[in-house]
Amino acid sequence: MVLQKTMPSPIPPHRRNFQRGPEESHLLLDGRSAIAATTLRREFERFDLRMSQAAMQEYLRCEYEQHGLNRVLDLLWEWEACVGYFSPARLQQNRRYSYEDAETGVTFRAQINFARNKYSPTPATSSATRALHCAICYDNLDLPGKENLRVFKFTLNQGREYFVQVTPFPLFEKHFVVITMETLPMQMSRQSLEDLLCFVELAPGYTGCSNSDVEWAGASILAHHHYQVFEGLDLPIMHACVLPEYSIAEESLSVGLLHFPIACCRVTSRQRALFLSVCGKMIERWKQLEPGKNTCNLVVTQNEAGYCCHILFRNPAFRTAQELLAIKSEGVGVVEVAGEGIYPVPEGDNAAAIWAKIEHEGLNVIKSIIASNNPVPQKDFGKLFEMMRTVVEEGAAL
């Protein structure tokens, strides 16, 4: 994938978006402190748990300022693999399937994640610590069971403070979670889009994804706002065709509903402000149609064609069909509705039959799971498209 070059700026984006935390003040470095930088690098390369979070933050800060966010993510992935926070070998053991679909022209996928099987995220606790807000809070660092967790703190989009960490059971190579430092509840809004767009600009080649803010509608951890990001992730939905009768193609903007099992609007543009305006209004209008229930999943990328967002429409009244719960009983998140099923390891008396269904009827399984989570059947695309058309007209008027 050829990446679009951003316009030159007097201050590189990764420098504009950095803020030191107060607990690192005793480790402050600058470009003249080569000895201290070398010491930190050597400490990092020992891959020893005695390297504190403060030292890790300062080392990664230096790398961030010199080389950008991609370098930081590479280093964090390497360190966590070496200290055993996650197992690269087990990631490779995940069983993966692909299914070509003649109807849509899309190759759907599925995986059985052995390492993630029976995983239920809970905060680290001990008799000496207070109860924590959730499993992904910054306060989990250094607690029993989290000794090998290190993160990198940085800012996104007008100084919003985040930290990034490797997920303990990655679905793909370079799978990270980006989490607010403040314990804010999950939200889905224009702000979500702005944050993801800022991230993919800071880390070229990454795909930014957001689950939703409504339970059973593509949500994960509702108690704490976060995103999932992946290096080079190419999801099946990215290859879905736009339905010509439900598309708008202008010089500066393209919008269209896709030939896919779930209602999804693809928006592309080279103009950042227009892109944000149209996508943000699209999210807002969809949520207003049924407040508290309508929500979205997002997939955001940037490449040579400009900015691209897939807005997948969700509503908790539409869930996985009863006959498919033996394969997938959990909620269906953004990666799955975008075309890659994530299934637990089949177990119990029916395990053999479930394995056979995944292997031999897998295309029907994944398409049926996605379709049963679809809140807008194609016969109703006309109404949805009228809403989209109005949004585009308002965006173009800006």
C-alpha positions in Angstrom: 0.0 0.0 0.0 1.4 3.4 -1.0 1.0 5.9 1.7 -0.1 9.5 1.1 2.5 12.0 2.1 1.2 14.7 4.4 2.0 18.4 3.8 5.3 19.6 5.4 4.9 21.4 8.7 7.3 23.5 10.7 6.8 21.1 13.6 6.3 17.4 12.8 2.9 16.0 14.0 4.4 13.6 16.5 6.3 16.5 18.2 3.2 18.7 18.3 1.2 15.9 20.1 3.7 15.0 22.9 3.3 15.9 26.6 5.4 14.6 29.4 3.7 13.2 32.5 4.8 14.7 35.8 6.1 11.4 37.2 8.8 11.4 34.5 10.2 14.7 35.4 13.3 13.2 37.1 14.2 11.5 33.8 13.9 14.5 31.5 16.1 14.3 28.5 16.9 16.5 25.6 18.8 16.1 22.4 22.0 17.0 24.2 21.7 14.2 26.7 23.3 11.4 24.6 24.7 9.5 27.5 21.3 9.3 29.3 19.7 8.2 26.0 22.3 5.5 25.5 21.7 4.3 29.0 18.0 4.0 28.5 18.5 2.2 25.2 20.8 -0.4 26.8 18.3 -0.9 29.6 15.5 -1.4 27.1 17.5 -3.9 25.1 18.0 -6.1 28.2 14.3 -6.9 28.1 14.3 -7.0 31.9 11.2 -6.3 34.0 13.4 -4.1 36.2 12.9 -1.4 33.6 10.3 0.8 35.1 7.3 2.3 33.4 8.9 5.8 33.9 12.1 4.7 32.2 10.2 3.0 29.4 8.1 6.2 28.9 11.2 8.4 28.7 13.0 6.0 26.3 10.0 5.8 24.0 9.5 9.6 24.2 12.9 10.1 22.8 12.2 7.6 20.0 8.9 9.3 19.3 10.4 12.7 19.0 13.2 11.5 16.7 11.4 8.8 14.6 7.6 9.1 15.2 4.9 6.8 16.5 5.5 3.9 14.2 8.9 3.4 15.7 7.4 3.5 19.3 4.9 0.9 18.4 7.5 -1.4 16.9 9.6 -1.1 20.0 6.7 -1.7 22.4 5.6 -4.8 20.4 9.2 -6.2 20.5 9.6 -5.6 24.2 6.3 -7.1 25.2 7.0 -10.2 23.1 10.4 -10.6 24.7 9.2 -10.3 28.3 6.3 -12.7 27.7 3.4 -10.3 27.9 2.0 -12.0 24.8 3.2 -15.1 22.9 4.2 -14.6 19.2 4.2 -18.4 18.8 0.6 -18.7 20.0 -0.5 -15.9 17.7 0.9 -17.9 14.8 -1.0 -20.9 16.0 -4.4 -19.2 15.5 -6.3 -21.2 12.9 -7.3 -19.0 10.0 -9.8 -19.5 7.2 -10.7 -17.5 4.1 -13.9 -17.9 2.0 -14.3 -16.4 -1.5 -17.9 -15.1 -2.0 -19.1 -14.9 -5.6 -22.1 -12.8 -4.6 -20.3 -9.8 -3.2 -16.8 -10.3 -4.7 -15.4 -10.2 -1.1 -13.1 -12.8 0.5 -14.5 -13.2 4.0 -12.2 -14.6 6.8 -12.4 -16.2 10.2 -10.0 -17.2 12.9 -10.0 -19.4 16.0 -7.9 -17.6 18.6 -6.5 -20.3 20.9 -4.7 -17.9 23.2 -7.8 -15.8 23.8 -10.0 -18.8 24.6 -12.0 -18.3 27.8 -10.3 -15.0 28.4 -12.4 -12.6 30.5 -10.7 -9.3 31.1 -10.7 -8.3 34.8 -8.6 -5.6 36.6 -5.5 -6.8 38.3 -6.1 -6.9 42.1 -4.4 -7.8 45.3 -5.0 -7.3 49.0 -2.6 -4.3 49.0 -4.4 -2.4 46.2 -7.7 -0.7 45.8 -10.3 -2.0 43.4 -9.7 -0.7 40.0 -12.1 0.9 37.5 -11.6 -1.6 34.7 -9.2 -4.0 33.1 -7.6 -1.4 30.8 -7.0 1.5 33.2 -3.6 2.9 33.5 -3.7 2.0 37.2 -3.3 -1.6 36.3 0.4 -1.0 35.7 2.8 -2.7 38.1 0.1 -4.7 39.9 0.3 -8.5 40.4 -0.3 -10.2 37.1 0.6 -7.1 35.1 4.3 -6.9 36.0 5.3 -7.2 32.3 2.9 -4.5 31.0 4.5 -1.3 29.7 2.7 1.5 27.8 3.4 4.7 26.0 1.6 7.9 26.9 1.0 10.5 24.2 -1.7 13.0 23.1 -4.2 13.0 20.3 -6.3 15.6 18.7 -6.1 18.9 20.7 -4.2 17.5 23.6 -6.4 14.6 24.6 -4.3 12.3 26.7 -4.1 8.6 25.7 -1.8 5.7 26.3 -1.2 2.8 24.0 -0.5 -0.8 25.0 -0.2 -4.2 23.3 -3.3 -6.3 23.7 -2.4 -9.6 25.6 -4.1 -11.8 23.1 -3.6 -10.1 19.7 -5.8 -11.0 16.7 -3.1 -9.9 14.3 0.5 -8.7 14.3 0.9 -5.2 15.8 -2.5 -5.2 17.5 -2.7 -2.4 20.0 -5.3 -0.7 22.2 -5.3 3.1 22.5 -6.9 4.1 25.8 -7.9 7.5 27.4 -5.8 8.3 30.5 -9.0 9.6 32.1 -11.6 7.0 32.9 -14.2 8.2 30.5 -17.0 5.9 29.3 -17.0 4.6 25.8 -18.5 7.1 23.3 -19.2 7.1 19.6 -19.2 10.5 18.0 -17.3 12.8 15.7 -14.7 13.0 18.4 -14.1 9.2 17.9 -13.5 9.8 14.2 -11.2 12.8 14.9 -9.1 10.7 17.3 -8.7 7.8 14.9 -7.9 10.1 12.0 -5.2 11.8 14.1 -3.8 8.4 15.1 -3.5 7.1 11.5 -1.8 10.4 10.5 0.7 9.9 13.3 1.2 6.2 12.4 1.1 5.9 8.6 0.0 2.4 7.5 -2.1 1.7 10.5 -5.8 1.0 10.5 -7.9 2.5 13.3 -11.0 0.8 14.6 -13.6 1.7 17.1 -16.2 -0.5 18.8 -19.4 1.2 19.9 -20.9 2.8 23.0 -24.0 0.5 23.3 -24.0 -3.0 24.7 -24.7 -5.8 22.2 -24.2 -3.4 19.3 -20.5 -3.9 18.6 -19.2 -2.8 22.0 -16.4 -4.3 24.2 -15.4 -2.5 27.4 -18.1 0.2 27.8 -16.6 1.6 31.1 -13.5 3.0 29.5 -13.1 4.8 26.1 -10.6 3.1 23.8 -9.8 2.2 20.2 -8.1 -0.8 18.5 -5.3 -0.1 16.0 -3.5 -2.5 13.7 -0.5 -2.2 11.4 -1.5 -2.7 7.8 -4.8 -4.4 8.6 -6.8 -5.1 5.4 -10.3 -6.0 6.3 -12.7 -7.7 3.9 -15.2 -4.8 4.0 -12.5 -2.6 2.4 -12.9 -4.6 -0.8 -16.7 -4.5 -0.9 -18.2 -2.7 -4.0 -20.3 0.4 -3.7 -23.9 0.0 -4.8 -24.3 2.5 -7.7 -27.9 3.3 -6.9 -26.9 4.4 -3.4 -23.7 6.4 -4.1 -22.6 10.0 -4.5 -19.4 10.7 -6.4 -18.2 14.3 -6.4 -14.8 15.8 -7.2 -13.9 16.2 -3.5 -16.0 13.4 -1.9 -17.3 10.0 -2.5 -20.1 8.4 -0.4 -21.9 5.1 -0.9 -23.6 2.1 0.7 -21.8 -1.2 0.1 -22.8 -4.6 -1.2 -22.1 -6.3 2.1 -24.1 -8.3 4.7 -24.4 -5.3 7.0 -25.4 -1.7 6.2 -22.2 0.3 5.8 -21.4 3.7 4.4 -17.9 4.3 2.9 -16.8 7.9 2.8 -13.6 8.9 1.0 -12.1 12.4 0.5 -8.8 14.2 0.2 -10.1 17.2 2.1 -9.8 16.6 5.8 -12.3 19.1 7.0 -15.0 18.0 4.6 -14.3 14.3 5.5 -14.6 15.0 9.2 -17.8 17.1 8.7 -19.6 14.5 6.6 -18.6 11.4 8.6 -19.3 13.2 11.9 -22.8 14.3 10.8 -23.4 10.8 9.5 -22.7 9.3 12.9 -24.8 11.9 14.7 -27.8 11.6 12.4 -27.9 7.8 12.6 -27.8 8.0 16.4 -30.6 10.5 16.5 -32.9 8.1 14.6 -33.1 5.9 17.7 -31.3 7.5 20.7 -29.6 5.2 23.1 -29.8 2.3 20.6 -28.5 3.4 17.2 -24.7 3.5 17.2 -21.8 2.7 14.9 -18.5 0.9 14.4 -15.7 2.7 12.6 -12.8 1.6 10.4 -10.5 4.5 9.5 -7.5 4.6 7.1 -5.4 7.0 5.2 -3.6 6.1 1.9 -2.8 7.5 -1.5 -6.5 8.0 -2.2 -6.9 10.3 0.8 -9.0 9.6 3.9 -11.4 6.7 4.2 -14.0 5.8 6.8 -16.3 2.8 6.9 -19.3 3.6 9.1 -21.0 0.3 10.1 -24.5 1.0 11.4 -25.4 -0.9 14.6 -28.4 -1.4 16.9 -28.6 -3.9 19.9 -32.0 -5.2 18.7 -30.1 -7.0 15.9 -27.9 -9.8 17.2 -26.5 -13.1 16.1 -29.2 -15.6 15.2 -30.0 -18.3 17.7 -28.8 -21.1 15.4 -25.3 -19.5 15.3 -24.8 -19.0 19.0 -23.0 -22.4 19.3 -20.3 -20.9 17.1 -20.4 -17.3 18.4 -22.3 -16.4 21.5 -20.4 -13.2 22.5 -21.1 -9.8 21.1 -19.9 -9.1 17.5 -17.3 -6.3 17.3 -16.0 -4.1 14.6 -13.4 -6.6 13.2 -16.1 -9.2 12.8 -18.8 -7.1 11.2 -16.1 -5.9 8.9 -15.7 -9.4 7.6 -13.4 -11.5 9.8 -15.1 -13.8 12.3 -13.4 -14.3 15.7 -14.6 -17.6 17.2 -13.7 -19.3 20.4 -12.3 -22.8 20.3 -15.2 -25.3 19.8 -15.6 -27.4 22.9 -18.1 -29.9 24.4 -20.2 -32.7 22.9 -20.8 -30.7 19.6 -17.2 -29.6 19.1 -16.6 -31.8 16.1 -19.8 -30.6 14.4 -18.9 -27.0 15.0 -15.4 -27.4 13.6 -16.9 -29.0 10.5 -19.4 -26.2 10.1 -16.6 -23.6 10.3 -14.4 -25.4 7.9 -17.0 -26.5 5.3 -19.8 -23.9 5.6 -17.7 -21.1 6.9 -18.8 -18.6 4.2 -22.4 -19.0 5.1 -21.6 -18.8 8.8 -19.7 -15.5 8.8 -22.1 -13.9 6.3 -25.1 -15.0 8.4 -23.5 -13.7 11.7 -22.9 -10.3 10.1 -26.3 -10.2 8.5 -28.1 -11.0 11.7 -26.4 -8.0 13.3 -27.6 -5.7 10.4 -30.2 -3.1 11.5 -31.0 -1.9 7.9 -32.1 -4.5 5.3 -31.3 -3.6 1.7 -35.0 -3.0 1.0 -34.7 0.0 3.4 -31.5 1.4 1.9 -33.5 4.1 0.2 -34.4 5.8 3.5 -30.9 5.5 4.8 -29.5 6.9 1.6 -31.7 10.0 1.8 -30.3 10.7 5.2 -26.8 10.3 3.8 -27.6 12.6 0.8 -28.8 15.3 3.2 -25.6 15.0 5.2 -23.4 15.3 2.1 -25.3 18.4 1.0 -24.9 20.1 4.4 -21.2 19.1 4.4 -20.6 20.6 0.9 -22.2 23.8 2.0 -19.5 24.4 4.6 
